[in-house]
Amino acid sequence: MNSDIGGEIAGSAVSFLLLKLEAFASREWNLQENIKMAVQNLGRELRSIEALLRDAASKKEHDHQFTVWIQNVRDQAYAIEDVLDLFRLDQESVWRRLKMRHSINNLIQDIDWSLQNIQRTKERYRSMASYSTNAGNNTYLHVRMAPLFIGNVDTVGIEEPTNKLVSWALEPKQRLEVMFVVGMAGLGKTTLVHSVYERVKQNFDCHVWTTASKSKTKLDILWTLLVEELGCTITQGADVVALTHKLRKFLNNKRYVIVLDDLWVKDVWESIRLALPNGKDSRIIITTRRGDIANSCRDDDSIDIHKLQPLSPQRAEQLFYKKAFSRNGRCPSGLEEVSKSILQKCDGLPLGIIEIGRLLSIKAPTKNEWKILHDSLESELRSSGELSNIMKVLSASYNDLPYHLKYCFLYMSIFPESNPVKRRRLIRLWIAEGFVIEKRGKTLEEVGEEYLNELIDRNLIKANEMDFDGRPTSVGVHSLMLKMILSVSHEENFCTVRTGAVRKLTENTRRLSIQKEDFDVSQDLPCVRTFFSFCIGKVRIGSNFKLLKVLDIQGTPLEEFPSVITDLLLLRYLSLRNTNIRRIPRSLGDLHHLETLDLKQTLVTKVPKEVLQLEKLRHLLVYRYNMESVLPFDIVQGFKAPKRMGALKNLQKLSFVKASGQHRMSRQHSMIQGLESLTQLRKLGIVELAKEDGTSLCHAIVKMRNLHSLNVTSLNIEVSLELDAMTNPPPLLQRLYLKGPLERFPKWVSSLHDLVRIRLKWSSLAEDPIAALQNLPYLVELQLLDAYTGTQLDFRSGKFQKLKILDLQQLEQLKSIIMEEGTLPCLQKLIISHCSKLVQVPTGIDKLIHLQMLLLHDMPEPFVIRLRKNGGRLRRLVHHIPCIHSYNQGQLEDLS
């Protein structure tokens, strides 16, 4: 294991534990004096060790003794976490409290003694560290700097971005312009920019290339630019201000191009920026894997960002064959299949393709030899492996993370490569693990969202699918990055992943991810905090997971709720999603720490009143989509909730509650009134709402000032939604879903300033809803499904300035759509489905210059005929739309 990474993990463990100790001491104010003193001693020892870790990290002191030392630190940090959780567990079991306080005190004293031993190695370690080397970092620099000094560097796949950047650099603009070239480690940013630099530098009065690595200060870089690159004479001891003036004076009235390669710190760029005069047609190119820095620096239109993408499969194959088969660049017969499998692991990353191709070029070109490497990629990536260069480059991004993000990123090692992780699920898991640190004025979920965005901007986590509002719906990591964090996770005992036959697990296993068919835990695993199952076989867990906080066994063939779960008194996150359980026991109310209960896509239709004892519950998800339902109206099946739901005051998300009742004083009506106390709700889903309960629901929703998403369905397709009583709707509402007849359009909807999505289904409105929605400033998506009984929809000029998606379905009386010039300027996707009387193409569709996709479903034949490629009378109106698909009873006709 790279000791640099090990030190980073040990540092993260210690920093996290210091926060936990402080929270523990403040929460358990009635601790016995001896335990309180012991906890305080632990904190002092940990702070001293934390300082030593930071000192060692800053000096890059790496040796075998350091590796052993940080392993000891990590183990003791884990041991302290165990003690804190044991204490919390004992508070849940009243009869054991007095018995355990003595043993917990002994455990703390044992750990304190171990920490003192660790401290005593401090001076000895420091004396040995002075002889250590920094070979790992040198290797990193060697891999990164190779494109600058080696001739005939491979430019396969970067010809297009090279030409684009060359054009940008040479185009006359009469001002200084800056381009950030951003991408994950190993994408070839330096190679690309060096190619551009070599082609354009002769067109400038002066040209400079400098590297802004993490080890360089602002002063270092300014000195390098002036003395080493530009040949200026500088007075010894000149400070940043003097150097800034000197550089500015030197560059004044010159046309210059400067490359700042491998930027890690925003402050460095800000300082250099002050030294750069606004030279006519001058250019700055900055490479960085830190997209967050690039985004924060983009404060005017003279600064742009080029996001470098992985190679396409064709280009990746070309580069791989060029490296692996250097004689002719062609793959021999018999190696095609294993080559494709290796290329899948590389996932378009040039560094991986080149390094693996190079290694294979010196091995025998046999299927067996190549398969051995394919199956051992993870071990070869380690510090002693033949592909360790890849690890060193990738791990630099990990090492640069602040401690609170390191664990969040390592958490991705739990999930199989082929299993994209839903954004909301990941954030809820981070919260349950305690990785998300509270910030005043923000919910934990909002802070977790910030963490995820930063990891995406840093090009460590990638967005797999994007929602309509630009947020990722699911995320993952690059295949080689996953191999790296799997190696780190295993070595540092962060998570144990089982993909094959289960060997005996160590008793200090902390997180367990099962990715095989069947799993049965019989051995004692007292330290397990987290248990995941991604298999479709049977999973059996015993009663030996006493400290378990996260249990996620969604998709397993469960028929009954496992009774052992209610003994897991520290459980914070429970997901039985996509199982066949039908009921949950009343004893679930004993899990007082539970924050997330995910029973989506189960057969549970009722929760017991004991759930109201779960005062820390933040997410209650109990619903399923009944795909066998005759009417799409009934597709969402909710659950019957107990009255007094207001007891769950920490709820952030509640979906989907049945609101149906037999009379006004029914239990369900009391439940609706109880919703008034859920003032922290961000997302609420209600089904089976009777007309007479609408006013009570409105009164409850008015008090939910933090609500972001509201989904309401009427009792049945014949019963109206009565929602006019919402005189002061939640001001932060962004998503609104109304399903059921509306006698009139609710006036309050027009006041929802932040609304980005509205879906109206089976509303059967006689009045055109467009007029009530057209001035919403941030509306991005509008769906009308059987929502309007009129014959014409009018989109006025200058309205719907942000709308990107317009979905019109089952508007049976609709005959014409008028889109005036200047309306819908950002529309990208238009769906028209089952509008049987609409035979005319929307008037003004030819003015929608940003429209990318037109989807038609079961539309009248005259409508489709007019748009066909050969002879369509109105084809000219849609020729600018790249994708036009028409579906007729499931059969696709491509009109693009």
Helices and strands as residue ranges (DSSP letters): H 3-27, H 33-59, H 64-92, G 94-96, H 97-120, H 122-129, H 135-149, H 159-170, E 177-182, H 189-200, G 201-203, E 206-211, H 218-223, I 224-229, H 240-251, E 256-261, H 266-274, E 283-288, H 291-297, E 303-307, H 313-324, H 336-346, H 350-361, H 367-375, H 377-380, H 388-399, H 403-410, G 411-414, E 421-422, H 423-433, H 444-457, E 462-466, E 472-476, H 479-491, E 496-498, E 511-514, E 519-520, E 530-533, E 539-540, E 550-552, G 563-567, E 573-575, G 586-590, E 596-598, G 609-613, E 619-621, E 624-625, G 632-634, E 636-637, G 645-647, E 653-658, H 667-674, G 675-677, E 683-689, G 691-693, H 694-702, E 709-714, E 735-739, G 747-751, E 757-761, H 770-773, E 781-785, E 792-795, E 805-809, E 816-819, E 829-833, G 845-847, E 853-857, H 861-865, G 875-877, E 883-888, E 891-894
